[in-house]
Amino acid sequence: MTLTLDLKPETLYIMKNIRLLWLFLLIFAFAGVHAQVVLDFDESYAQELLKPGTPAPDFQLPTPDGKTVKFSEFSKGKYVVIDFWASWCPDCRKDLPEIIRLYNQFHKYGVEFLGVSFDTDKEKWTSFIDKANIPYPQVSELKRMNNSEVAKAYGVRWIPSVYLIGPDGKVLVSTVLSYKIEKKLYDVFIEPLPVAHSGGYDTITIDGSKGKLWAQLYKPHLDPGQRCDLVVLCHGLNCDHDFELMKRIEVQLQKEGIATLAFDFNGHGKSEGRFSEMTIPNEIEDLEQVLAYAQDLRFVRNIALVGHSQGAIVAAMVAGKHPEDIKAVVALAPASSVRDDIARGNLFGIEFNPLDPPDSLVLVNGIALGRRYLKTALYLPIFETAANYHGSACIIHGTGDRLVPFTCGERFHQLWGGNDYYELEYYDHNFTNCIYRPVEITTDYLRSTLQPK
């Protein structure tokens, strides 16, 4: 929808947020209960942006110091990110650190960045640039968005709006969500790079709560007597060690010279046991057995736990039960809402009587949770147990998670105190918006917390 009224920028911002609120309420009210809802604001606010494949219009605008940037010359043969913004725009100020982070990460690959501002007050514009330490060039017509020729040429009706232009001068991505720019940059510059690490894998079995647990141990090449830290990876409900998020974290850690131990919980993947007999308490027992195995490895110095969803609360509770044995914990979208969901009698959108739970609760994919899962989770002391852990921790959660509200991650952040906390705006439960981001956060955190080989 095109807004043709000549309204003040502040008024446009208020109107945008009102529309965002109504959009959220409508989606939440009518979305199917069996699916993870993803709020893609491009569907409402990027409709008039130029589509991929469209040649990027040329423009010529002044910089704060009076020089002129001609876009066709600035961008020739390069990947260029154009950030349309304004210093008076709260959403722009909120998103700016993400754009600066992308600049710091991808400029070394030859990606150029250009800020196009819709400020009308030059002094306020330049003052904010200095205060925010924006490292890439800035230009502006010093006109409101509705009066800007470059805004018209690029179909910009809301800010921030971000473009990625390819070396051929055509649009690759146009969006109001900066994570889409990040995902494309990763696809182009990072993902194709080969995985280069030395070391070896051993496929092993570990005694678990319901039989043998399948596991894979990676040990980097070590000199005689040399030791390194090890990370145990805990997948979520109804998946296994090959779940993409966990697999990517595993590979990145290996590239850093950190040993990894990935395994399947009972009733999952290649491990023994029936899914219908799986419970969170017996997954805790599984992880305790894996922890004991890791502690017996002579080359292991410190142990860290990384868990996603249900695997995150299992990791948190095991850390609380064995606080002296765990160096660090990473909790990705910790599913601590499971207890409240069962108490309400509504798990994954499936209703039941929590006072008399069924023998099995069939999920949408046909796999059934057993009665004991429901009964034991109802009285699970998640936070009471996790509170005993006082070591280093990192919590990552997306505000767009509709399976487990991000307030669960918030509570762990408050519980553990002094931890690293990342609230990724719009990200869903599995971080599919840009899976590289939680992988990067996890790897950077563990690289700084642990000691590679």
C-alpha positions as CSV (number, residue, x, y, z in Angstrom):
1,M,0.0,0.0,0.0
2,T,1.4,3.4,-1.0
3,L,1.1,6.2,1.5
4,T,0.6,9.4,-0.4
5,L,-0.1,11.9,2.4
6,D,2.8,14.2,3.2
7,L,3.1,13.2,6.9
8,K,5.9,13.9,9.3
9,P,8.4,11.0,9.7
10,E,7.5,10.6,13.4
11,T,3.8,10.1,12.4
12,L,4.7,7.5,9.7
13,Y,6.7,5.6,12.4
14,I,3.7,5.5,14.8
15,M,1.4,4.4,12.0
16,K,3.9,1.6,11.0
17,N,4.0,0.2,14.5
18,I,0.2,0.3,14.8
19,R,-0.1,-1.7,11.6
20,L,2.6,-4.1,12.8
21,L,0.7,-4.7,16.0
22,W,-2.5,-5.5,14.2
23,L,-0.7,-7.7,11.7
24,F,0.8,-9.7,14.7
25,L,-2.6,-10.0,16.4
26,L,-4.3,-11.3,13.3
27,I,-1.6,-13.8,12.5
28,F,-1.5,-15.1,16.0
29,A,-5.3,-15.4,16.2
30,F,-5.8,-17.2,12.9
31,A,-2.6,-19.1,12.3
32,G,-2.8,-22.9,12.4
33,V,-1.8,-24.3,15.7
34,H,0.3,-27.1,14.2
35,A,2.8,-24.8,12.4
36,Q,5.6,-22.5,13.4
37,V,4.3,-19.1,12.3
38,V,6.9,-16.8,10.7
39,L,6.2,-13.1,10.7
40,D,7.6,-11.8,7.4
41,F,7.1,-8.1,7.4
42,D,8.3,-7.9,3.8
43,E,4.8,-9.0,2.8
44,S,3.4,-5.7,4.2
45,Y,6.3,-3.2,4.0
46,A,8.5,-4.3,1.1
47,Q,5.9,-4.7,-1.6
48,E,7.1,-1.6,-3.5
49,L,10.8,-2.3,-3.3
50,L,12.5,-3.2,-6.5
51,K,12.4,-7.0,-7.1
52,P,15.5,-9.2,-7.5
53,G,16.9,-9.0,-11.0
54,T,15.9,-5.3,-11.5
55,P,18.8,-3.0,-12.5
56,A,19.6,-0.7,-9.6
57,P,18.8,2.9,-10.5
58,D,21.7,5.3,-10.5
59,F,21.8,8.3,-8.3
60,Q,24.2,11.0,-7.2
61,L,24.1,12.4,-3.7
62,P,26.3,14.4,-1.4
63,T,28.2,13.1,1.7
64,P,28.3,15.0,5.0
65,D,31.6,16.7,4.0
66,G,30.2,17.9,0.6
67,K,31.7,15.3,-1.7
68,T,29.5,13.5,-4.2
69,V,28.9,9.8,-4.5
70,K,27.7,8.6,-7.9
71,F,26.2,5.1,-7.2
72,S,27.1,3.6,-10.6
73,E,30.8,4.4,-10.0
74,F,30.7,3.5,-6.3
75,S,29.2,0.1,-7.0
76,K,30.8,-0.9,-10.3
77,G,31.7,-4.6,-10.2
78,K,31.0,-4.9,-6.5
79,Y,28.5,-6.3,-4.0
80,V,26.9,-3.3,-2.3
81,V,24.5,-3.0,0.6
82,I,22.3,0.1,0.6
83,D,20.8,1.0,3.9
84,F,17.9,3.5,3.7
85,W,17.5,5.0,7.1
86,A,17.1,8.2,9.2
87,S,18.6,9.3,12.5
88,W,15.1,10.2,13.9
89,C,13.8,6.6,13.2
90,P,13.8,4.4,16.3
91,D,13.7,1.2,14.2
92,C,16.6,2.4,12.2
93,R,18.7,3.1,15.3
94,K,17.7,-0.3,16.6
95,D,18.8,-2.1,13.4
96,L,21.9,0.0,12.8
97,P,24.2,-2.1,15.0
98,E,23.3,-5.1,12.9
99,I,24.2,-3.3,9.7
100,I,27.5,-2.2,11.2
101,R,28.1,-5.8,12.3
102,L,27.6,-7.0,8.7
103,Y,30.0,-4.3,7.5
104,N,32.7,-5.5,9.9
105,Q,32.1,-9.1,8.9
106,F,31.8,-8.8,5.1
107,H,33.7,-5.7,4.1
108,K,36.9,-7.8,4.1
109,Y,35.4,-9.8,1.3
110,G,35.0,-6.7,-0.8
111,V,31.4,-5.9,0.0
112,E,30.7,-2.1,0.1
113,F,28.1,-0.4,2.3
114,L,26.3,2.9,1.6
115,G,23.9,4.6,3.9
116,V,21.1,6.8,2.3
117,S,19.5,9.0,5.0
118,F,16.1,10.7,4.9
119,D,17.2,13.3,7.5
120,T,16.3,16.9,6.9
121,D,18.5,18.4,9.5
122,K,22.2,18.1,8.5
123,E,23.6,18.9,11.9
124,K,21.5,16.1,13.6
125,W,22.3,13.7,10.8
126,T,26.1,14.2,11.0
127,S,26.1,14.3,14.8
128,F,24.4,10.9,14.9
129,I,26.8,9.5,12.4
130,D,29.7,10.5,14.6
131,K,28.0,9.3,17.8
132,A,27.2,5.9,16.3
133,N,30.6,5.5,14.7
134,I,29.2,4.4,11.4
135,P,32.2,3.2,9.4
136,Y,30.8,3.3,5.9
137,P,29.9,6.2,3.6
138,Q,26.7,8.2,4.1
139,V,24.8,10.3,1.6
140,S,21.5,12.3,1.8
141,E,19.3,14.6,-0.2
142,L,18.3,16.1,3.2
143,K,14.7,15.6,2.2
144,R,11.8,13.6,3.8
145,M,11.3,10.2,2.4
146,N,8.0,11.2,0.6
147,N,9.9,14.0,-1.2
148,S,13.1,12.0,-2.0
149,E,13.8,11.1,-5.6
150,V,16.0,8.2,-4.6
151,A,13.2,6.8,-2.4
152,K,10.8,7.0,-5.3
153,A,13.4,5.3,-7.6
154,Y,13.9,2.4,-5.1
155,G,10.3,2.1,-4.0
156,V,11.2,2.9,-0.4
157,R,8.1,3.6,1.7
158,W,9.3,2.3,5.1
159,I,12.6,2.5,6.9
160,P,14.8,0.8,7.5
161,S,14.8,-0.7,4.0
162,V,17.9,-2.5,2.8
163,Y,19.1,-3.6,-0.6
164,L,21.9,-5.9,-1.7
165,I,23.1,-5.1,-5.2
166,G,25.2,-7.6,-7.2
167,P,28.4,-7.0,-9.2
168,D,26.2,-6.8,-12.3
169,G,24.3,-3.8,-11.0
170,K,21.1,-5.8,-10.4
171,V,19.1,-6.2,-7.2
172,L,19.8,-9.4,-5.3
173,V,17.8,-8.8,-2.2
174,S,15.3,-6.0,-1.2
175,T,13.9,-6.2,2.3
176,V,12.9,-4.4,5.5
177,L,14.6,-7.3,7.5
178,S,18.3,-7.1,7.6
179,Y,18.7,-10.8,8.4
180,K,17.8,-11.5,4.8
181,I,20.8,-9.5,3.7
182,E,23.0,-11.4,6.1
183,K,21.7,-14.8,4.9
184,K,22.5,-13.9,1.3
185,L,25.9,-12.6,2.1
186,Y,26.7,-15.8,4.0
187,D,25.4,-17.8,1.0
188,V,27.7,-16.0,-1.3
189,F,30.9,-15.6,0.7
190,I,30.9,-18.0,3.6
191,E,28.9,-21.1,2.8
192,P,30.9,-22.2,-0.3
193,L,34.2,-22.2,1.7
194,P,35.4,-25.7,2.3
195,V,35.5,-27.2,5.8
196,A,39.1,-27.4,6.6
197,H,40.1,-29.2,9.8
198,S,42.4,-32.0,10.8
199,G,41.5,-34.7,13.2
200,G,39.3,-37.8,13.2
201,Y,35.9,-39.2,14.0
202,D,35.0,-42.2,16.1
203,T,31.5,-43.7,16.1
204,I,30.8,-45.0,19.6
205,T,28.0,-46.3,21.8
206,I,27.3,-45.2,25.3
207,D,25.0,-46.9,27.8
208,G,21.9,-44.7,28.2
209,S,18.6,-44.8,30.1
210,K,16.9,-47.0,27.5
211,G,19.7,-48.9,25.9
212,K,22.7,-47.9,23.8
213,L,23.1,-44.3,22.7
214,W,24.7,-43.7,19.3
215,A,27.4,-41.0,19.4
216,Q,30.1,-39.5,17.3
217,L,33.3,-38.2,18.8
218,Y,35.5,-35.7,17.0
219,K,39.0,-35.2,18.3
220,P,41.3,-32.6,16.7
221,H,44.9,-33.6,15.9
222,L,46.8,-33.3,19.2
223,D,50.5,-33.7,20.0
224,P,51.4,-36.3,22.6
225,G,50.1,-35.2,26.0
226,Q,48.2,-32.2,24.5
227,R,44.6,-31.7,25.7
228,C,41.7,-29.6,24.5
229,D,38.1,-28.7,25.5
230,L,35.1,-30.7,24.3
231,V,31.5,-29.6,23.5
232,V,28.6,-32.0,23.9
233,L,25.7,-31.2,21.5
234,C,22.1,-31.9,22.6
235,H,19.5,-31.9,19.9
236,G,15.8,-31.1,20.5
237,L,12.6,-33.2,20.5
238,N,11.8,-35.4,17.5
239,C,15.1,-34.8,15.7
240,D,18.7,-36.1,16.0
241,H,22.3,-35.3,15.8
242,D,22.0,-34.4,12.1
243,F,19.6,-31.5,12.8
244,E,20.9,-28.7,10.7
245,L,21.4,-26.1,13.4
246,M,23.4,-28.5,15.6
247,K,25.4,-29.9,12.7
248,R,26.5,-26.5,11.6
249,I,27.6,-25.6,15.2
250,E,29.5,-28.9,15.4
251,V,31.4,-28.3,12.1
252,Q,32.3,-24.7,13.1
253,L,33.6,-25.8,16.5
254,Q,35.8,-28.5,14.8
255,K,37.3,-25.8,12.6
256,E,38.2,-23.9,15.7
257,G,40.1,-27.0,17.0
258,I,37.5,-27.8,19.6
259,A,36.5,-31.5,20.2
260,T,32.8,-32.4,19.8
261,L,30.6,-35.2,21.0
262,A,27.3,-35.4,19.2
263,F,24.7,-38.1,20.1
264,D,21.1,-39.1,19.8
265,F,18.9,-39.2,22.9
266,N,17.0,-42.4,23.6
267,G,14.2,-43.1,21.0
268,H,15.8,-40.7,18.6
269,G,17.9,-41.2,15.5
270,K,20.3,-44.2,15.7
271,S,20.0,-44.7,19.5
272,E,18.0,-47.5,21.1
273,G,14.7,-47.0,22.9
274,R,11.2,-46.2,21.9
275,F,10.2,-42.6,21.3
276,S,6.9,-43.3,23.2
277,E,9.0,-44.2,26.3
278,M,11.2,-41.1,26.1
279,T,10.8,-38.5,28.9
280,I,12.8,-35.5,29.9
281,P,14.1,-37.2,33.1
282,N,15.4,-40.1,31.1
283,E,17.0,-37.7,28.6
284,I,18.7,-36.1,31.6
285,E,20.0,-39.6,32.5
286,D,21.2,-40.0,28.9
287,L,23.2,-36.8,29.1
288,E,24.6,-37.7,32.5
289,Q,26.0,-40.9,31.0
290,V,27.4,-39.0,28.0
291,L,29.0,-36.6,30.5
292,A,30.6,-39.4,32.5
293,Y,32.0,-40.9,29.2
294,A,33.5,-37.5,28.2
295,Q,35.1,-37.0,31.6
296,D,36.9,-40.3,31.2
297,L,38.6,-39.2,28.0
298,R,42.2,-38.4,28.8
299,F,42.6,-35.6,26.2
300,V,39.6,-33.6,27.5
301,R,40.3,-30.6,29.6
302,N,36.9,-28.8,30.1
303,I,33.4,-29.7,29.0
304,A,30.7,-27.4,27.6
305,L,27.1,-28.2,26.7
306,V,25.2,-26.9,23.7
307,G,21.4,-27.6,23.5
308,H,18.5,-26.6,21.4
309,S,14.9,-26.5,22.5
310,Q,14.2,-29.6,24.7
311,G,17.9,-30.4,24.5
312,A,18.6,-26.9,25.9
313,I,16.6,-27.5,29.1
314,V,18.2,-31.0,29.5
315,A,21.6,-29.4,29.2
316,A,20.6,-26.6,31.7
317,M,19.3,-29.1,34.2
318,V,22.4,-31.4,33.9
319,A,24.6,-28.3,34.4
320,G,22.6,-27.6,37.5
321,K,23.1,-31.1,38.8
322,H,26.8,-31.2,38.0
323,P,27.9,-27.5,38.2
324,E,31.5,-28.3,38.9
325,D,31.8,-30.5,35.8
326,I,30.6,-28.0,33.2
327,K,32.7,-25.1,31.9
328,A,30.0,-23.4,29.8
329,V,26.4,-23.8,28.6
330,V,24.8,-22.5,25.4
331,A,20.9,-22.7,25.4
332,L,19.3,-22.1,22.0
333,A,15.5,-21.5,22.3
334,P,15.2,-23.4,25.6
335,A,11.8,-25.1,25.7
336,S,11.1,-24.4,29.4
337,S,7.4,-23.7,28.5
338,V,6.8,-27.4,28.2
339,R,5.7,-27.6,31.8
340,D,3.2,-24.8,31.5
341,D,1.9,-26.1,28.2
342,I,1.2,-29.5,29.8
343,A,-0.4,-27.9,32.8
344,R,-2.8,-26.1,30.5
345,G,-3.5,-29.3,28.6
346,N,-2.3,-27.9,25.3
347,L,1.0,-29.2,23.8
348,F,1.9,-28.2,20.3
349,G,-1.7,-27.2,19.8
350,I,-3.1,-30.6,20.8
351,E,-5.5,-30.4,23.7
352,F,-5.9,-33.1,26.4
353,N,-6.8,-33.4,30.1
354,P,-3.7,-32.7,32.1
355,L,-5.2,-34.3,35.2
356,D,-5.8,-37.5,33.3
357,P,-3.4,-37.5,30.3
358,P,-3.9,-39.9,27.5
359,D,-1.7,-43.0,27.1
360,S,-0.2,-41.4,24.0
361,L,-0.3,-37.9,22.5
362,V,0.0,-38.2,18.7
363,L,1.9,-35.3,17.2
364,V,1.2,-34.0,13.7
365,N,3.9,-36.1,12.1
366,G,2.3,-39.3,13.5
367,I,4.9,-39.9,16.3
368,A,3.4,-40.2,19.8
369,L,4.5,-38.9,23.1
370,G,3.8,-41.3,26.0
371,R,1.7,-40.7,29.1
372,R,4.8,-40.8,31.2
373,Y,6.3,-37.9,29.2
374,L,3.3,-35.8,30.1
375,K,3.2,-36.8,33.7
376,T,6.8,-36.3,34.5
377,A,7.1,-33.0,32.6
378,L,4.2,-31.6,34.6
379,Y,6.3,-31.5,37.7
380,L,9.7,-31.0,36.2
381,P,11.9,-28.6,38.3
382,I,13.5,-26.9,35.4
383,F,14.5,-23.6,36.8
384,E,15.0,-24.9,40.4
385,T,17.6,-27.4,39.1
386,A,19.2,-25.1,36.6
387,A,19.7,-22.4,39.3
388,N,22.5,-24.5,40.8
389,Y,24.7,-23.7,37.8
390,H,26.8,-20.6,38.3
391,G,29.2,-21.0,35.4
392,S,29.5,-19.2,32.1
393,A,26.4,-19.3,29.8
394,C,25.0,-18.0,26.6
395,I,21.3,-17.8,25.8
396,I,20.0,-17.3,22.3
397,H,16.3,-16.9,21.5
398,G,14.2,-15.4,18.7
399,T,11.3,-13.0,19.2
400,G,9.4,-14.7,16.4
401,D,9.4,-18.1,18.1
402,R,5.8,-19.2,18.2
403,L,6.6,-22.7,19.7
404,V,8.5,-21.5,22.7
405,P,8.1,-17.8,23.6
406,F,11.3,-15.9,23.9
407,T,10.4,-15.1,27.5
408,C,11.7,-18.6,28.3
409,G,15.2,-17.5,27.1
410,E,14.7,-14.2,29.1
411,R,14.1,-16.2,32.3
412,F,17.3,-18.2,31.9
413,H,19.1,-14.9,31.3
414,Q,17.7,-13.6,34.6
415,L,18.2,-16.9,36.4
416,W,21.9,-17.2,35.6
417,G,22.9,-13.6,35.6
418,G,26.1,-12.2,34.1
419,N,25.6,-14.4,31.0
420,D,25.6,-13.5,27.3
421,Y,22.1,-13.0,26.1
422,Y,21.0,-12.6,22.4
423,E,17.4,-11.8,21.5
424,L,17.2,-12.2,17.8
425,E,14.4,-10.1,16.4
426,Y,11.9,-12.0,14.3
427,Y,13.8,-15.3,14.4
428,D,11.7,-18.5,14.7
429,H,12.2,-21.5,16.9
430,N,14.7,-23.2,14.6
431,F,16.4,-19.9,13.6
432,T,15.6,-20.6,9.9
433,N,15.5,-16.9,9.1
434,C,19.3,-16.9,9.0
435,I,20.7,-20.1,10.6
436,Y,24.2,-18.7,10.3
437,R,23.6,-16.1,13.0
438,P,23.1,-18.4,16.0
439,V,25.9,-20.6,14.7
440,E,28.2,-17.6,14.6
441,I,27.1,-16.5,18.1
442,T,27.6,-19.9,19.6
443,T,31.0,-20.4,17.9
444,D,32.3,-17.0,18.9
445,Y,31.1,-17.4,22.5
446,L,32.7,-20.9,22.9
447,R,35.9,-19.8,21.1
448,S,36.3,-17.0,23.7
449,T,35.2,-19.2,26.7
450,L,36.9,-22.5,26.0
451,Q,40.5,-23.3,25.0
452,P,41.0,-25.0,21.6
453,K,43.8,-27.5,21.1
